[in-house]
Amino acid sequence: MKKFLITVLVTFAIIFSCTDNRAEAYDYYLGDYHTGLKAYVMTETLYFESMRTFHATVKAVNSSGRVVDYITYYFDGAPGQPETYSNTQGYSGLVSSGNISRKLFEYAMSVWREKVLNGR
């Protein structure tokens, strides 16, 4: 019985040490909106249809740490064309024209590169 218990414990130790223990969901700080609210992308909401067509949700947080709004951004970019965005607050335009949209796009592209390079 002792040998069985030791074998089970060693097996669990090996399995536990070989698994990837990173949490995939976290909030990534993008910057501040012109209103002073802090913007955090909820990384678990980042969804790619293709490299430049994706969407993600951003939390707008006030100075006391309270979530004021959730804003979903939609990105679209055809080859040879500038990337555009729209969001659930009715804003849209070129990615390069917005502070948060640009930072969200840059973050998403770094995630895409990581997926491609690491096959995730």
PyMOL CGO cylinders between C-alpha atoms (Angstrom):
from pymol import cmd
from pymol.cgo import CYLINDER

trace = [
    CYLINDER, 0.00, 0.00, 0.00, 2.88, 2.33, 0.84, 0.3, 1, 1, 1, 1, 1, 1,
    CYLINDER, 2.88, 2.33, 0.84, 4.48, 1.74, -2.56, 0.3, 1, 1, 1, 1, 1, 1,
    CYLINDER, 4.48, 1.74, -2.56, 1.17, 2.45, -4.29, 0.3, 1, 1, 1, 1, 1, 1,
    CYLINDER, 1.17, 2.45, -4.29, 0.74, 5.72, -2.38, 0.3, 1, 1, 1, 1, 1, 1,
    CYLINDER, 0.74, 5.72, -2.38, 4.30, 6.82, -3.17, 0.3, 1, 1, 1, 1, 1, 1,
    CYLINDER, 4.30, 6.82, -3.17, 3.79, 5.94, -6.85, 0.3, 1, 1, 1, 1, 1, 1,
    CYLINDER, 3.79, 5.94, -6.85, 0.60, 8.00, -6.97, 0.3, 1, 1, 1, 1, 1, 1,
    CYLINDER, 0.60, 8.00, -6.97, 2.28, 10.99, -5.28, 0.3, 1, 1, 1, 1, 1, 1,
    CYLINDER, 2.28, 10.99, -5.28, 5.29, 10.84, -7.61, 0.3, 1, 1, 1, 1, 1, 1,
    CYLINDER, 5.29, 10.84, -7.61, 2.98, 10.61, -10.63, 0.3, 1, 1, 1, 1, 1, 1,
    CYLINDER, 2.98, 10.61, -10.63, 1.02, 13.68, -9.49, 0.3, 1, 1, 1, 1, 1, 1,
    CYLINDER, 1.02, 13.68, -9.49, 4.25, 15.57, -8.85, 0.3, 1, 1, 1, 1, 1, 1,
    CYLINDER, 4.25, 15.57, -8.85, 5.50, 14.81, -12.35, 0.3, 1, 1, 1, 1, 1, 1,
    CYLINDER, 5.50, 14.81, -12.35, 2.20, 15.76, -13.98, 0.3, 1, 1, 1, 1, 1, 1,
    CYLINDER, 2.20, 15.76, -13.98, 1.94, 18.97, -11.96, 0.3, 1, 1, 1, 1, 1, 1,
    CYLINDER, 1.94, 18.97, -11.96, 5.51, 20.04, -12.75, 0.3, 1, 1, 1, 1, 1, 1,
    CYLINDER, 5.51, 20.04, -12.75, 5.07, 19.39, -16.48, 0.3, 1, 1, 1, 1, 1, 1,
    CYLINDER, 5.07, 19.39, -16.48, 1.86, 21.37, -16.96, 0.3, 1, 1, 1, 1, 1, 1,
    CYLINDER, 1.86, 21.37, -16.96, 1.65, 25.00, -17.98, 0.3, 1, 1, 1, 1, 1, 1,
    CYLINDER, 1.65, 25.00, -17.98, 0.32, 26.77, -14.89, 0.3, 1, 1, 1, 1, 1, 1,
    CYLINDER, 0.32, 26.77, -14.89, -0.13, 30.23, -16.40, 0.3, 1, 1, 1, 1, 1, 1,
    CYLINDER, -0.13, 30.23, -16.40, -3.54, 31.80, -16.14, 0.3, 1, 1, 1, 1, 1, 1,
    CYLINDER, -3.54, 31.80, -16.14, -4.72, 32.92, -19.55, 0.3, 1, 1, 1, 1, 1, 1,
    CYLINDER, -4.72, 32.92, -19.55, -7.27, 35.48, -18.38, 0.3, 1, 1, 1, 1, 1, 1,
    CYLINDER, -7.27, 35.48, -18.38, -6.09, 38.80, -17.01, 0.3, 1, 1, 1, 1, 1, 1,
    CYLINDER, -6.09, 38.80, -17.01, -6.61, 42.51, -17.57, 0.3, 1, 1, 1, 1, 1, 1,
    CYLINDER, -6.61, 42.51, -17.57, -3.93, 44.34, -19.58, 0.3, 1, 1, 1, 1, 1, 1,
    CYLINDER, -3.93, 44.34, -19.58, -3.63, 48.10, -19.05, 0.3, 1, 1, 1, 1, 1, 1,
    CYLINDER, -3.63, 48.10, -19.05, -3.90, 50.08, -22.30, 0.3, 1, 1, 1, 1, 1, 1,
    CYLINDER, -3.90, 50.08, -22.30, -3.86, 53.67, -21.05, 0.3, 1, 1, 1, 1, 1, 1,
    CYLINDER, -3.86, 53.67, -21.05, -6.36, 56.36, -20.12, 0.3, 1, 1, 1, 1, 1, 1,
    CYLINDER, -6.36, 56.36, -20.12, -9.37, 57.61, -22.02, 0.3, 1, 1, 1, 1, 1, 1,
    CYLINDER, -9.37, 57.61, -22.02, -9.68, 61.37, -22.52, 0.3, 1, 1, 1, 1, 1, 1,
    CYLINDER, -9.68, 61.37, -22.52, -12.26, 61.28, -19.69, 0.3, 1, 1, 1, 1, 1, 1,
    CYLINDER, -12.26, 61.28, -19.69, -9.63, 60.06, -17.23, 0.3, 1, 1, 1, 1, 1, 1,
    CYLINDER, -9.63, 60.06, -17.23, -11.00, 56.51, -17.04, 0.3, 1, 1, 1, 1, 1, 1,
    CYLINDER, -11.00, 56.51, -17.04, -8.38, 53.77, -17.20, 0.3, 1, 1, 1, 1, 1, 1,
    CYLINDER, -8.38, 53.77, -17.20, -8.74, 51.21, -19.99, 0.3, 1, 1, 1, 1, 1, 1,
    CYLINDER, -8.74, 51.21, -19.99, -7.97, 47.52, -19.49, 0.3, 1, 1, 1, 1, 1, 1,
    CYLINDER, -7.97, 47.52, -19.49, -8.46, 44.88, -22.17, 0.3, 1, 1, 1, 1, 1, 1,
    CYLINDER, -8.46, 44.88, -22.17, -9.98, 41.71, -20.77, 0.3, 1, 1, 1, 1, 1, 1,
    CYLINDER, -9.98, 41.71, -20.77, -7.56, 39.30, -22.45, 0.3, 1, 1, 1, 1, 1, 1,
    CYLINDER, -7.56, 39.30, -22.45, -9.97, 36.36, -22.36, 0.3, 1, 1, 1, 1, 1, 1,
    CYLINDER, -9.97, 36.36, -22.36, -12.30, 38.32, -24.68, 0.3, 1, 1, 1, 1, 1, 1,
    CYLINDER, -12.30, 38.32, -24.68, -9.72, 38.70, -27.48, 0.3, 1, 1, 1, 1, 1, 1,
    CYLINDER, -9.72, 38.70, -27.48, -11.05, 36.71, -30.43, 0.3, 1, 1, 1, 1, 1, 1,
    CYLINDER, -11.05, 36.71, -30.43, -9.38, 36.53, -33.86, 0.3, 1, 1, 1, 1, 1, 1,
    CYLINDER, -9.38, 36.53, -33.86, -11.23, 35.76, -37.06, 0.3, 1, 1, 1, 1, 1, 1,
    CYLINDER, -11.23, 35.76, -37.06, -7.99, 36.48, -38.95, 0.3, 1, 1, 1, 1, 1, 1,
    CYLINDER, -7.99, 36.48, -38.95, -4.81, 38.40, -38.25, 0.3, 1, 1, 1, 1, 1, 1,
    CYLINDER, -4.81, 38.40, -38.25, -6.38, 41.84, -38.67, 0.3, 1, 1, 1, 1, 1, 1,
    CYLINDER, -6.38, 41.84, -38.67, -10.03, 41.01, -38.05, 0.3, 1, 1, 1, 1, 1, 1,
    CYLINDER, -10.03, 41.01, -38.05, -10.74, 40.55, -34.37, 0.3, 1, 1, 1, 1, 1, 1,
    CYLINDER, -10.74, 40.55, -34.37, -12.63, 41.92, -31.40, 0.3, 1, 1, 1, 1, 1, 1,
    CYLINDER, -12.63, 41.92, -31.40, -12.04, 42.39, -27.68, 0.3, 1, 1, 1, 1, 1, 1,
    CYLINDER, -12.04, 42.39, -27.68, -13.73, 43.99, -24.69, 0.3, 1, 1, 1, 1, 1, 1,
    CYLINDER, -13.73, 43.99, -24.69, -12.18, 46.81, -22.67, 0.3, 1, 1, 1, 1, 1, 1,
    CYLINDER, -12.18, 46.81, -22.67, -13.09, 47.70, -19.08, 0.3, 1, 1, 1, 1, 1, 1,
    CYLINDER, -13.09, 47.70, -19.08, -13.31, 51.43, -18.32, 0.3, 1, 1, 1, 1, 1, 1,
    CYLINDER, -13.31, 51.43, -18.32, -12.36, 51.92, -14.66, 0.3, 1, 1, 1, 1, 1, 1,
    CYLINDER, -12.36, 51.92, -14.66, -12.64, 55.09, -12.57, 0.3, 1, 1, 1, 1, 1, 1,
    CYLINDER, -12.64, 55.09, -12.57, -10.06, 56.39, -10.09, 0.3, 1, 1, 1, 1, 1, 1,
    CYLINDER, -10.06, 56.39, -10.09, -11.63, 54.40, -7.21, 0.3, 1, 1, 1, 1, 1, 1,
    CYLINDER, -11.63, 54.40, -7.21, -11.24, 51.15, -9.16, 0.3, 1, 1, 1, 1, 1, 1,
    CYLINDER, -11.24, 51.15, -9.16, -14.92, 50.74, -10.00, 0.3, 1, 1, 1, 1, 1, 1,
    CYLINDER, -14.92, 50.74, -10.00, -15.80, 49.43, -13.47, 0.3, 1, 1, 1, 1, 1, 1,
    CYLINDER, -15.80, 49.43, -13.47, -17.86, 52.13, -15.19, 0.3, 1, 1, 1, 1, 1, 1,
    CYLINDER, -17.86, 52.13, -15.19, -18.37, 50.50, -18.58, 0.3, 1, 1, 1, 1, 1, 1,
    CYLINDER, -18.37, 50.50, -18.58, -17.48, 47.56, -20.81, 0.3, 1, 1, 1, 1, 1, 1,
    CYLINDER, -17.48, 47.56, -20.81, -16.69, 48.57, -24.38, 0.3, 1, 1, 1, 1, 1, 1,
    CYLINDER, -16.69, 48.57, -24.38, -16.26, 46.04, -27.17, 0.3, 1, 1, 1, 1, 1, 1,
    CYLINDER, -16.26, 46.04, -27.17, -13.93, 47.02, -30.01, 0.3, 1, 1, 1, 1, 1, 1,
    CYLINDER, -13.93, 47.02, -30.01, -14.15, 45.51, -33.50, 0.3, 1, 1, 1, 1, 1, 1,
    CYLINDER, -14.15, 45.51, -33.50, -11.14, 45.70, -35.82, 0.3, 1, 1, 1, 1, 1, 1,
    CYLINDER, -11.14, 45.70, -35.82, -10.99, 45.15, -39.55, 0.3, 1, 1, 1, 1, 1, 1,
    CYLINDER, -10.99, 45.15, -39.55, -8.09, 45.51, -41.93, 0.3, 1, 1, 1, 1, 1, 1,
    CYLINDER, -8.09, 45.51, -41.93, -7.88, 44.40, -45.51, 0.3, 1, 1, 1, 1, 1, 1,
    CYLINDER, -7.88, 44.40, -45.51, -4.43, 43.90, -47.05, 0.3, 1, 1, 1, 1, 1, 1,
    CYLINDER, -4.43, 43.90, -47.05, -3.08, 47.19, -48.35, 0.3, 1, 1, 1, 1, 1, 1,
    CYLINDER, -3.08, 47.19, -48.35, -5.70, 49.21, -46.45, 0.3, 1, 1, 1, 1, 1, 1,
    CYLINDER, -5.70, 49.21, -46.45, -5.37, 51.02, -43.12, 0.3, 1, 1, 1, 1, 1, 1,
    CYLINDER, -5.37, 51.02, -43.12, -6.85, 49.22, -40.14, 0.3, 1, 1, 1, 1, 1, 1,
    CYLINDER, -6.85, 49.22, -40.14, -10.20, 50.50, -38.92, 0.3, 1, 1, 1, 1, 1, 1,
    CYLINDER, -10.20, 50.50, -38.92, -12.14, 50.02, -35.72, 0.3, 1, 1, 1, 1, 1, 1,
    CYLINDER, -12.14, 50.02, -35.72, -15.59, 50.55, -34.28, 0.3, 1, 1, 1, 1, 1, 1,
    CYLINDER, -15.59, 50.55, -34.28, -16.86, 50.09, -30.76, 0.3, 1, 1, 1, 1, 1, 1,
    CYLINDER, -16.86, 50.09, -30.76, -20.08, 49.63, -28.86, 0.3, 1, 1, 1, 1, 1, 1,
    CYLINDER, -20.08, 49.63, -28.86, -20.12, 53.31, -27.85, 0.3, 1, 1, 1, 1, 1, 1,
    CYLINDER, -20.12, 53.31, -27.85, -20.52, 54.31, -31.48, 0.3, 1, 1, 1, 1, 1, 1,
    CYLINDER, -20.52, 54.31, -31.48, -16.98, 55.50, -32.11, 0.3, 1, 1, 1, 1, 1, 1,
    CYLINDER, -16.98, 55.50, -32.11, -15.19, 54.37, -35.27, 0.3, 1, 1, 1, 1, 1, 1,
    CYLINDER, -15.19, 54.37, -35.27, -12.29, 55.39, -37.47, 0.3, 1, 1, 1, 1, 1, 1,
    CYLINDER, -12.29, 55.39, -37.47, -8.73, 54.57, -38.32, 0.3, 1, 1, 1, 1, 1, 1,
    CYLINDER, -8.73, 54.57, -38.32, -6.83, 52.68, -35.66, 0.3, 1, 1, 1, 1, 1, 1,
    CYLINDER, -6.83, 52.68, -35.66, -4.04, 55.25, -35.86, 0.3, 1, 1, 1, 1, 1, 1,
    CYLINDER, -4.04, 55.25, -35.86, -6.42, 58.04, -34.85, 0.3, 1, 1, 1, 1, 1, 1,
    CYLINDER, -6.42, 58.04, -34.85, -7.34, 56.72, -31.41, 0.3, 1, 1, 1, 1, 1, 1,
    CYLINDER, -7.34, 56.72, -31.41, -5.20, 56.26, -28.32, 0.3, 1, 1, 1, 1, 1, 1,
    CYLINDER, -5.20, 56.26, -28.32, -6.94, 53.22, -26.84, 0.3, 1, 1, 1, 1, 1, 1,
    CYLINDER, -6.94, 53.22, -26.84, -7.84, 51.65, -30.19, 0.3, 1, 1, 1, 1, 1, 1,
    CYLINDER, -7.84, 51.65, -30.19, -4.21, 51.93, -31.33, 0.3, 1, 1, 1, 1, 1, 1,
    CYLINDER, -4.21, 51.93, -31.33, -2.86, 50.42, -28.11, 0.3, 1, 1, 1, 1, 1, 1,
    CYLINDER, -2.86, 50.42, -28.11, -5.44, 47.63, -28.23, 0.3, 1, 1, 1, 1, 1, 1,
    CYLINDER, -5.44, 47.63, -28.23, -4.49, 46.91, -31.84, 0.3, 1, 1, 1, 1, 1, 1,
    CYLINDER, -4.49, 46.91, -31.84, -0.78, 46.81, -30.93, 0.3, 1, 1, 1, 1, 1, 1,
    CYLINDER, -0.78, 46.81, -30.93, -1.50, 44.48, -28.00, 0.3, 1, 1, 1, 1, 1, 1,
    CYLINDER, -1.50, 44.48, -28.00, -3.59, 42.17, -30.22, 0.3, 1, 1, 1, 1, 1, 1,
    CYLINDER, -3.59, 42.17, -30.22, -0.83, 42.04, -32.84, 0.3, 1, 1, 1, 1, 1, 1,
    CYLINDER, -0.83, 42.04, -32.84, 1.68, 40.99, -30.17, 0.3, 1, 1, 1, 1, 1, 1,
    CYLINDER, 1.68, 40.99, -30.17, -0.72, 38.21, -29.09, 0.3, 1, 1, 1, 1, 1, 1,
    CYLINDER, -0.72, 38.21, -29.09, -1.14, 37.15, -32.74, 0.3, 1, 1, 1, 1, 1, 1,
    CYLINDER, -1.14, 37.15, -32.74, 2.65, 37.02, -33.24, 0.3, 1, 1, 1, 1, 1, 1,
    CYLINDER, 2.65, 37.02, -33.24, 2.96, 34.90, -30.08, 0.3, 1, 1, 1, 1, 1, 1,
    CYLINDER, 2.96, 34.90, -30.08, 0.28, 32.51, -31.38, 0.3, 1, 1, 1, 1, 1, 1,
    CYLINDER, 0.28, 32.51, -31.38, 1.97, 32.17, -34.76, 0.3, 1, 1, 1, 1, 1, 1,
    CYLINDER, 1.97, 32.17, -34.76, 5.49, 31.78, -33.37, 0.3, 1, 1, 1, 1, 1, 1,
    CYLINDER, 5.49, 31.78, -33.37, 4.51, 29.33, -30.65, 0.3, 1, 1, 1, 1, 1, 1,
    CYLINDER, 4.51, 29.33, -30.65, 1.74, 27.56, -32.52, 0.3, 1, 1, 1, 1, 1, 1,
    CYLINDER, 1.74, 27.56, -32.52, -0.86, 28.41, -29.87, 0.3, 1, 1, 1, 1, 1, 1,
]
cmd.load_cgo(trace, "trace")
